[in-house]
């Protein structure tokens, strides 16, 4: 599509991610691992590449070291720089302001010179912390064909969820005639399904000659929150043609799949969706490949087949470099270089890289952060009150284990030799 060559993607990846704490204590939210070998940001970047979008700025801010390294080492080869293509990180440079980013619109405004230098006809605004498959060229085609100045991607939601979303009032012809940012409740209903509400997905296409002046006007308003949902879109509504694009899912499942993984529970559920027997979110679709930074690990290995000591994984995602040594893994997602030793049982859990789980451990409904060594015989996920003494436990009972809790001050030496597993 020729118009995609005239489009610049701006991916917002600078959020602090407080609701994903403690996973975001040392890393940016888009850098949190997902689905075994991926990071959350890989999903949106894969959508970009699969859609033919080859000029992308990534706006970073908080704790961005691991994110920057991941992008540099994993995504540079996905585009042809000699053809003017790029996936480039833009950290806060305070070029037009002495402040850190004060909102989504301010983040884009502070990079207005970089955007202008590329002279795009269209700017596609994206978020780096959602899980979904979408062909942005479909949205751009509608934007061009409709003659819109702004197009919002929308998703039908239940009215009980409106407090989490921007509510879009859409006319029968697809034009946006109203916008409410995260109302407590609303009487607005979708013209295409009167039992549902059209919600903004946080994906916007702007004509550049509309976006840049709007950002400058917003920057001069001291009362503004400098946010697209709160300020930019309501200010443009009625003055420019604004259209809604109804989400077309490339996931090829019966139900549309779009997840905001901004909370620990939502993040956990999305990973379980990947591990299920018939994956709700399918990473194996060759027509819509997911890309990432590839680490050089050996294939996963399963050893021992004795009664009660059989290395096996059931309904799970097991990444390269993992050794399941006489242990049982069920309904779980393991990142690279994980070793689970004999007689251990792991159920419905997410395990990050470089983790060693000792013999006879029993772990369920847990998220184990990277570089954790869990001593022999440890039990996690069976007694929430006991877990709270050492770990972070969500209200729904998911236990998050990080490497700095007191339990690991004197960890038991792991079984690094296969025969000792």
CORKA-V772542 format. One record per helix or strand of 3 or more residues. SS is the DSSP state (H for helix, E for strand). FROM is the first residue (numbers start at 1). LEN is the number of residues. Records with the same first field share a line. If there is no record, write none. Layout:
SS=FROM-LEN ; FROM-LEN
This chain:
H=2-4 ; 18-3 ; 29-3 ; 40-12 ; 65-14 ; 81-3 ; 104-6 ; 112-7 ; 136-11 ; 159-6 ; 208-12 ; 228-9 ; 264-12 ; 286-3 ; 384-4 ; 406-3 ; 418-3
E=7-7 ; 55-6 ; 86-5 ; 122-6 ; 130-3 ; 150-9 ; 166-5 ; 175-7 ; 196-12 ; 242-5 ; 258-3 ; 301-3 ; 312-3 ; 323-3 ; 328-3 ; 345-3 ; 362-3 ; 366-3 ; 399-3
